[in-house]
Amino acid sequence: MKLESTYFDKIRVKRQRRPAEKPKKRACDAAGCAAVGEHRAPKGREAEGEFHWFCLEHVRAYNKSYNYFSGMNDGDIQSYQKDSTVGHRPTWRMGANASGDDVPPPTGRTKTGWTGKADDPFRLFPGGFRAKKPDAEPRRTVRNMERKSLRTLGLDATASAQDVKDRYKQLVKRHHPDANGGDRSLEDKLRDIIQAYNYLKSVGFC
């Protein structure tokens, strides 16, 4: 076969695999025992995840005498059983947790982010929160046409809906021809007042 042949590149030589090394056998952890330790047994409390390796004879003897609570009195055992209901995780009473002793610095913020301004109407968190003051009602933005209509009524942008109604009634009585002995010279002014009021009413200003 020539080296330039297309078949030459397709030839693959199978690698010879090394024989897998046999795992080393553990010796039995029992003192004076030369047998193979094929069976594991837990070391006990405060050594979770660690194991002894025994032969069958010694693992049976170890399991018969094994006591996880060895060295603990009745009070310690009861406390352990109580903590086991929550997976031995730390717990806090309601309203007192990691941020309970967090004192706000002058900036008003704390390391955990609590500012102490959350609303607590039922007083579930004593000392940790204070009632939130109601925010002032936001005032609506006054557009140019609304501002012009208010000027026609002789009011500014701070006027309330009730101010607009009261001012409208007052101006209508003042400029109406019946209130001026039939004089119609103020009809144009009255028309502007009515149009301004109707516009403010149509946009929900009053």
C-alpha positions in Angstrom: 0.0 0.0 0.0 1.3 3.4 -0.9 1.6 6.1 1.7 -0.4 8.4 -0.6 -3.3 6.0 -0.6 -6.7 7.3 0.8 -7.0 4.0 2.7 -3.9 4.7 4.7 -5.5 7.4 6.7 -8.4 5.2 7.6 -6.3 2.5 9.3 -6.8 2.6 13.0 -4.7 0.5 15.4 -6.6 -0.7 18.5 -4.8 0.3 21.6 -4.0 -2.4 24.1 -5.7 -1.7 27.4 -3.8 -2.1 30.5 -5.3 -4.7 32.9 -7.3 -2.9 35.6 -5.5 -2.8 38.9 -7.3 -4.8 41.6 -8.3 -2.6 44.5 -6.2 -3.1 47.6 -8.0 -4.9 50.3 -8.4 -3.2 53.7 -7.3 -4.9 56.8 -9.8 -5.3 59.6 -9.6 -2.4 62.1 -10.1 -4.7 65.1 -6.9 -5.0 67.1 -4.9 -8.1 66.3 -7.1 -9.2 63.4 -5.4 -10.0 60.1 -8.7 -10.6 58.2 -9.9 -8.4 55.3 -12.1 -5.5 56.4 -15.0 -5.7 53.9 -17.8 -4.3 56.1 -18.0 -0.7 57.3 -19.5 0.5 60.5 -20.1 4.1 61.7 -17.6 5.6 64.1 -20.4 7.2 66.1 -21.4 10.6 67.4 -19.3 13.7 66.5 -17.7 11.6 63.7 -20.6 11.5 61.2 -19.5 10.3 57.7 -16.5 8.4 59.1 -16.4 4.6 59.3 -14.5 1.6 60.6 -13.8 -1.3 58.4 -14.2 -4.8 60.0 -14.4 -8.3 59.0 -17.7 -10.1 59.3 -17.0 -11.4 62.7 -15.9 -8.2 64.2 -18.6 -6.0 62.5 -21.3 -8.2 64.1 -19.7 -7.8 67.5 -19.4 -4.0 66.9 -23.0 -3.6 65.9 -24.2 -5.4 69.0 -22.4 -3.0 71.3 -22.8 0.1 69.2 -24.7 2.9 71.0 -24.9 6.4 69.3 -26.0 8.1 72.6 -23.2 6.6 74.6 -21.9 9.2 77.2 -25.0 11.3 77.1 -27.4 11.7 80.0 -31.2 11.7 79.8 -31.4 15.5 79.4 -29.0 15.5 76.5 -30.8 12.7 74.8 -34.2 14.5 75.1 -32.6 17.7 73.7 -31.2 15.8 70.8 -34.5 14.2 70.0 -36.2 17.6 70.1 -33.6 19.1 67.8 -34.0 16.2 65.4 -37.6 17.4 64.6 -36.1 20.4 62.7 -33.1 18.6 61.3 -30.8 20.1 64.0 -31.0 23.5 62.3 -31.0 26.7 64.3 -34.4 28.2 64.9 -35.7 31.5 66.4 -38.9 32.5 68.1 -41.3 34.4 65.9 -40.3 38.1 65.5 -36.7 37.5 66.6 -34.2 36.3 64.0 -30.8 37.2 62.7 -31.8 40.8 62.2 -33.5 41.1 65.6 -30.5 42.7 67.2 -29.6 44.7 64.1 -29.5 48.4 65.2 -30.1 50.9 62.4 -27.1 53.2 61.9 -27.6 57.0 61.3 -28.2 56.3 57.6 -31.4 54.4 58.4 -30.3 51.2 56.9 -28.9 48.1 58.5 -26.6 45.3 57.4 -29.5 43.0 56.7 -31.5 45.7 54.9 -34.2 46.2 57.6 -35.2 49.8 58.1 -37.8 49.3 60.8 -40.5 51.0 58.7 -42.6 47.9 57.8 -46.2 48.0 58.7 -47.2 45.7 61.6 -50.8 46.5 62.6 -51.3 43.3 64.6 -48.0 43.7 66.6 -46.6 40.3 65.6 -43.0 41.6 65.8 -42.6 43.5 69.1 -39.7 46.0 69.0 -38.6 45.1 65.5 -41.1 47.2 63.5 -43.1 50.3 63.8 -46.3 51.3 62.2 -45.9 52.9 58.7 -47.2 56.4 58.4 -49.8 56.7 55.6 -48.3 58.4 52.6 -49.8 61.7 51.5 -52.1 61.5 48.6 -50.1 62.3 45.4 -51.3 65.3 43.5 -52.1 64.8 39.8 -50.0 66.5 37.2 -51.7 69.6 35.8 -51.5 69.9 32.0 -51.4 73.2 30.1 -55.1 73.1 29.1 -56.1 72.4 32.6 -53.9 75.2 33.9 -55.5 77.6 31.4 -59.0 76.6 32.4 -58.1 77.1 36.1 -56.8 80.6 35.3 -60.1 81.4 33.6 -61.8 80.6 36.9 -59.3 82.6 38.8 -57.6 79.6 40.4 -54.1 78.1 40.4 -52.8 74.5 40.0 -53.1 73.9 43.7 -56.9 74.2 43.7 -58.9 71.2 44.7 -62.0 69.7 43.0 -64.2 71.4 45.6 -62.5 74.7 45.1 -63.3 74.5 41.4 -67.0 73.7 42.0 -67.4 76.5 44.5 -65.6 79.0 42.3 -67.7 78.0 39.3 -71.0 78.6 41.2 -69.8 81.9 42.4 -68.7 83.2 38.9 -71.9 82.0 37.3 -74.0 84.0 39.7 -71.8 87.0 39.3 -71.8 87.1 35.4 -75.2 85.8 34.6 -77.4 88.4 32.8 -80.3 87.9 35.3 -77.9 88.9 38.1 -76.9 92.1 36.2 -80.4 93.5 35.3 -80.4 91.8 31.9 -77.0 93.2 30.9 -75.5 90.9 28.2 -72.1 92.5 28.0 -70.7 89.7 30.3 -72.0 86.8 28.2 -68.7 86.1 26.6 -67.0 86.0 29.9 -69.7 83.6 31.2 -69.3 81.4 28.2 -65.6 81.1 28.8 -66.2 80.2 32.4 -68.7 77.5 31.5 -66.4 76.0 28.9 -63.5 76.0 31.3 -65.5 74.3 34.0 -66.9 71.7 31.5 -63.4 70.9 30.3 -62.1 70.4 33.9 -65.1 68.1 34.6 -64.5 66.1 31.4 -60.9 65.3 32.3 -61.8 64.3 35.9 -60.3 67.3 37.6 -63.5 68.0 39.5 
